């Protein structure tokens, strides 16, 4: 029965994703949920299609991922996963259709300009340069002369936290400057240069995919005409294939694997661009084997909220969610973990809330989309969109500063400060 449900999921989600793709390419005022449908499809649905087109990954190079194989080959787990993702994508799409009516009405009075004319560009320029300035001031310049991940460069955990947040701030400010007004060849050259610098500093090839999705969001929200959007509709799939080709090139040439055959490269690409494996693993552990990955409900979110409190002050402070997940996969205590596994929003909610996590996973993302759609300006919508992107594809703990940035933006837009008038009496 599993192949039937797999193909049903692939068929339904592919149609919904195609419709969502048309929505956000041609409709400047559409809901953020259509972008989220696209992201969920790429990371949670497309890998299932690859299982049939290429084959199930065997995780030869990343040996610790072999723990996924049992759950990935379990027919019951596959059925639950497929139904979960189908409902999640249909819920996001349905919400988007309903929300689009309000957004279209609001578009007449909403401010869609990315940057107001009276805004000082120096603030955005400082934001763009902030990661480089931090590296210069921290005295870690030598560590960044080589291309590698921050952990292999010897960057401390605190510096890693700050720098990752500044990279996202730089990415946000770059998009505001580049995609405001008419997009020229000069702007594209500057964008490519900044992209290279940020990708080099971050040190992980996955940042290219994150930046690509963020650029896509801003480009479709920019003042792009009908002809430009028609070209974009056909160019984007080509860019997607180019991204996968670059990732394969990276694994073969830039940072070659110990085993260079096709299966090894395919396995690593599935690790980078697939989240089906971790979600299925959690479903199998939590609901079939009855082995809880976390110690208590909500533990992952406590870790994120209190990440700045030193462990010396709070010895029993929860670890990051990805550490609990990796500890379960490798069957090792957290202090002895050799590496980390990238989590996903859908498995995180299941770990924290059990069966209720299915509902939280679906409605939680819709809640974030509604939060983004309620924003009045495109640039503030983009901040929440980036948070959603991180929740679906990355570990959230290193982006706490960014989350605080979103909250401050929200307060600025929605809280009306009382106007105080001072009258001077005439003598």
C-alpha positions in Angstrom: 0.0 0.0 0.0 2.9 2.4 0.7 3.8 2.9 -3.1 0.2 3.8 -3.8 0.0 6.4 -1.0 3.4 7.7 -2.0 2.4 8.3 -5.5 -0.9 9.8 -4.4 1.0 12.2 -2.2 3.4 13.1 -5.0 0.5 13.6 -7.4 -1.6 15.8 -5.1 1.3 17.9 -3.7 2.8 18.4 -7.2 -0.4 19.9 -8.5 -0.9 22.1 -5.4 2.8 23.2 -5.6 2.5 24.1 -9.3 -0.6 26.3 -8.6 1.2 27.9 -5.6 4.2 28.5 -7.9 2.1 30.4 -10.4 0.5 32.4 -7.6 3.7 33.8 -6.1 5.4 34.4 -9.5 2.5 36.3 -11.1 0.7 37.7 -8.0 2.8 40.3 -6.2 0.3 40.5 -3.3 -0.2 36.8 -2.7 0.0 35.1 0.7 3.3 33.9 2.2 1.7 30.5 2.5 2.2 29.8 -1.3 6.0 30.2 -0.8 5.9 27.9 2.2 4.0 25.2 0.1 6.9 25.4 -2.4 9.5 25.0 0.4 7.7 22.0 2.0 7.4 20.3 -1.4 11.1 20.7 -2.2 12.3 19.3 1.2 9.5 16.9 2.1 7.8 15.7 -1.1 10.4 15.8 -3.9 12.7 13.4 -2.0 9.9 10.8 -2.0 9.7 11.1 -5.8 13.5 10.6 -6.0 13.1 7.3 -4.1 11.3 6.0 -7.2 13.3 7.8 -9.9 16.8 7.1 -8.5 16.4 4.9 -5.4 16.4 5.0 -1.6 19.5 6.5 -0.2 21.8 4.1 1.6 23.9 6.7 3.5 27.3 5.1 2.8 29.4 8.2 3.6 27.3 9.6 6.5 27.1 6.3 8.3 25.1 7.6 11.2 22.2 8.3 8.9 21.8 4.5 8.4 19.5 4.7 11.5 17.0 6.3 9.1 16.7 3.3 6.8 14.5 1.2 9.1 11.9 3.9 9.4 12.2 5.0 5.7 11.5 1.4 4.6 8.5 1.0 7.0 5.2 1.0 5.0 3.1 2.2 8.0 5.4 5.1 8.7 5.4 6.0 5.0 1.5 6.1 5.0 1.4 8.3 8.1 4.1 10.6 6.7 2.3 10.9 3.3 -1.0 11.7 4.8 0.6 14.2 7.2 2.3 16.1 4.4 -0.7 16.0 2.1 -2.9 17.6 4.8 -0.2 20.1 5.7 0.2 21.3 2.1 -3.5 21.4 1.4 -4.1 23.4 4.6 -1.4 25.9 3.6 -2.9 26.3 0.1 -6.5 26.6 1.3 -5.4 29.2 3.8 -3.6 31.1 1.1 -6.6 31.1 -1.2 -8.8 32.5 1.6 -6.2 35.0 2.7 -5.6 36.3 -0.9 -9.0 38.0 -1.0 -8.1 40.1 2.0 -4.6 40.8 0.7 -5.9 41.9 -2.7 -8.3 44.4 -1.1 -5.6 45.6 1.2 -3.1 46.0 -1.7 -4.7 49.3 -2.7 -3.7 51.0 0.5 -0.7 48.9 1.6 2.9 50.0 1.2 4.6 47.6 -1.1 7.8 49.6 -1.5 10.8 47.8 -0.1 12.6 50.9 0.9 11.0 54.3 1.6 12.6 57.3 -0.1 13.1 59.1 3.1 15.0 56.1 4.7 18.7 56.5 5.3 20.6 54.0 3.1 23.5 54.0 5.5 21.6 51.9 7.9 21.2 49.1 5.3 24.8 49.5 4.2 25.9 49.0 7.8 23.7 45.9 8.0 25.2 44.5 4.9 28.7 44.9 6.1 28.0 43.8 9.7 29.3 40.2 9.4 32.6 41.4 7.9 32.9 44.1 10.6 32.3 41.5 13.3 35.0 39.2 12.0 37.5 42.2 11.8 36.7 43.4 15.3 36.7 39.8 16.8 40.3 39.2 15.6 39.3 36.0 13.8 40.3 37.1 10.3 42.9 34.3 9.8 40.2 31.7 10.5 38.1 33.0 7.6 40.9 33.0 5.0 40.0 29.3 4.3 36.6 28.0 3.2 35.2 25.7 5.9 32.4 25.4 8.4 32.6 27.6 11.5 33.1 24.7 13.8 36.1 23.4 11.8 37.5 27.0 11.7 37.6 26.9 15.5 35.0 29.7 15.9 33.5 29.7 19.4 29.8 28.8 19.9 29.0 32.4 21.0 30.7 33.9 18.0 29.0 31.4 15.7 25.6 32.5 17.2 26.3 36.2 16.6 27.8 35.7 13.1 25.0 33.5 11.8 22.5 36.1 13.0 24.5 39.0 11.4 24.7 37.0 8.1 20.9 36.9 8.0 20.7 40.6 8.9 23.1 41.3 6.0 21.0 39.1 3.7 17.9 41.0 4.6 19.5 44.5 4.1 21.0 43.3 0.8 17.6 42.3 -0.5 16.1 45.7 0.5 18.8 47.6 -1.4 19.0 45.4 -4.4 15.4 44.7 -5.1 14.1 48.3 -4.4 13.2 50.0 -7.6 14.4 48.9 -11.0 16.7 45.8 -11.0 19.8 46.6 -13.1 22.9 44.6 -14.3 25.0 46.6 -11.8 22.7 45.5 -8.9 23.0 41.9 -10.0 26.8 42.1 -10.0 26.7 43.6 -6.5 24.3 40.9 -5.4 26.6 38.1 -6.7 29.6 39.6 -4.9 27.7 39.8 -1.6 26.3 36.3 -2.0 29.9 35.0 -2.5 31.1 36.7 0.7 28.2 35.6 2.9 28.4 32.0 1.5 32.2 32.0 2.2 31.8 33.3 5.7 28.9 30.9 6.6 30.9 27.9 5.3 28.1 25.6 4.5 26.8 25.0 1.0 23.2 25.0 2.2 23.3 28.8 2.7 23.2 29.1 -1.1 19.8 27.4 -1.1 18.6 29.7 1.8 19.8 32.8 -0.1 18.2 31.6 -3.3 14.8 31.2 -1.7 15.1 34.6 0.0 16.0 36.2 -3.3 13.1 34.5 -4.9 10.7 36.0 -2.3 12.0 39.6 -2.8 12.2 39.3 -6.6 8.5 38.3 -6.8 7.6 41.1 -4.4 9.5 43.6 -6.4 8.3 46.0 -9.2 8.7 43.3 -11.8 6.5 43.7 -14.9 4.4 41.0 -16.7 7.1 40.2 -19.2 9.7 39.8 -16.4 7.4 37.5 -14.5 6.8 35.3 -17.5 10.6 34.9 -18.0 11.0 34.3 -14.2 8.4 31.5 -14.4 10.6 29.5 -16.8 14.0 30.6 -15.4 13.4 29.5 -11.8 13.3 25.7 -12.6 16.6 26.1 -14.5 18.1 27.9 -11.5 16.9 25.1 -9.2 18.6 22.5 -11.4 21.8 24.7 -11.4 21.7 24.7 -7.6 21.7 20.9 -7.4 24.4 20.8 -10.0 26.5 23.2 -7.9 26.0 21.1 -4.8 27.2 18.0 -6.7 30.2 20.0 -8.0 31.0 21.1 -4.5 31.0 17.5 -3.3 33.1 16.3 -6.1 35.6 19.1 -6.7 35.6 21.7 -3.8 35.2 19.4 -0.9 35.5 15.9 -2.3 34.1 12.9 -0.5 36.1 9.9 0.5 33.9 7.8 -1.8 33.3 9.6 -5.1 30.7 7.2 -6.7 27.2 8.4 -7.7 25.5 6.8 -4.7 27.7 8.7 -2.2 27.0 12.1 -3.9 23.3 11.3 -4.1 23.3 10.4 -0.4 24.9 13.7 0.5 22.4 15.7 -1.7 19.6 13.9 0.1 21.0 14.9 3.4 21.2 18.6 2.3 17.9 18.9 0.5 15.7 16.3 2.2 13.8 16.4 5.6 11.6 13.3 5.0 14.2 11.1 6.7 14.2 12.9 10.1 10.4 13.2 10.1 9.9 9.5 9.4 12.6 8.6 12.0 10.7 10.6 14.7 7.3 9.1 13.7 8.9 5.6 14.0 10.6 6.3 17.3 7.8 8.2 19.0 4.7 6.3 17.9 5.9 2.8 17.0 8.8 2.1 19.3 7.5 4.4 22.0 10.9 5.8 22.6 10.8 9.5 23.4 13.6 11.6 22.0 13.1 14.5 24.5 12.8 14.3 28.3 9.6 16.4 28.5 7.2 18.3 26.3 8.3 21.7 25.0 12.0 21.0 25.9 13.2 22.1 22.4 11.5 25.5 22.7 12.9 26.1 26.2 16.3 25.6 24.7 15.7 28.2 22.1 14.2 30.8 24.5 16.9 30.5 27.1 19.9 29.9 24.8 21.7 33.1 26.2 21.7 31.8 29.8 25.1 30.3 30.5 25.1 26.6 31.5 27.3 27.5 34.5 24.3 29.4 35.9 21.7 26.8 34.8 23.5 23.4 34.7 20.3 21.5 33.7 19.5 23.9 30.9 18.1 22.0 27.8 20.4 21.4 24.9 19.5 22.3 21.3 16.9 20.2 19.7 19.3 18.9 17.0 21.5 17.5 19.8 18.7 15.4 21.3 17.8 14.2 17.8 21.4 13.3 16.9 21.8 11.7 20.3 18.8 9.4 19.6 20.1 8.6 16.1 23.6 7.7 17.2 22.6 6.3 20.6 25.3 8.4 22.2 25.2 11.0 25.1 25.1 14.6 23.9 28.7 15.5 25.1 30.1 12.7 22.9 28.3 13.6 19.7 30.7 13.8 16.7 28.3 15.7 14.5 24.8 17.1 14.3 21.6 16.3 12.3 19.6 19.1 10.8 16.1 19.1 12.3 12.7 20.1 10.7 9.6 21.9 12.1 7.4 18.9 11.4 9.5 16.4 13.4 10.2 19.0 16.1 6.5 19.4 16.9 6.1 15.6 17.1 9.0 15.3 19.5 7.7 18.0 21.7 3.9 17.4 21.6 3.4 13.7 20.6 0.2 13.0 18.7 -0.9 16.7 19.3 2.3 17.6 17.3 0.6 16.7 14.0 -1.9 19.4 14.7 0.6 21.9 16.0 2.9 21.2 13.0 0.1 22.1 10.5 -1.6 24.9 12.3 1.6 26.4 13.6 2.9 27.1 10.1 -0.4 28.6 9.1 -0.2 30.8 12.2 3.3 32.0 11.1 1.9 32.7 7.6 -1.0 34.7 9.1 1.5 36.6 11.2 3.5 37.4 8.0 0.4 38.3 6.0 -0.8 40.7 8.7 2.4 42.7 8.3 1.9 46.0 6.4 5.2 46.1 4.6 6.9 43.6 2.3 10.2 43.9 4.1 8.6 42.9 7.5 6.8 40.0 5.8 10.2 38.8 4.6 11.5 38.6 8.1 8.8 36.2 9.2 9.2 34.3 5.9 12.9 33.8 6.8 11.9 32.5 10.2 9.5 30.0 8.6 12.3 28.9 6.2 14.7 28.4 9.2 12.0 26.4 11.1 11.5 24.0 8.1 15.1 23.5 7.2 17.6 24.5 9.9 18.3 24.5 13.7 16.5 27.5 15.2 18.7 28.1 18.2 21.4 30.0 16.3 18.8 32.4 15.0 17.4 33.7 18.3 18.8 37.2 17.7 17.0 37.2 14.3 13.7 36.2 16.0 14.2 39.1 18.4 14.7 41.3 15.4 11.4 40.2 14.0 9.6 40.9 17.2 11.0 44.4 17.4 9.8 45.0 13.8 6.3 43.8 14.7 6.1 46.2 17.7 7.2 49.1 15.6 4.4 48.4 13.1 1.5 47.5 15.4 2.0 49.6 18.5 0.8 53.1 18.3 2.7 55.4 20.6 0.7 58.2 22.2 1.5 61.7 20.8 2.5 64.0 23.6 1.8 67.6 23.0 3.5 70.2 25.1 1.9 73.6 25.3 3.8 76.6 26.5 1.8 79.2 28.3 2.3 82.8 27.2 3.4 85.2 29.8 
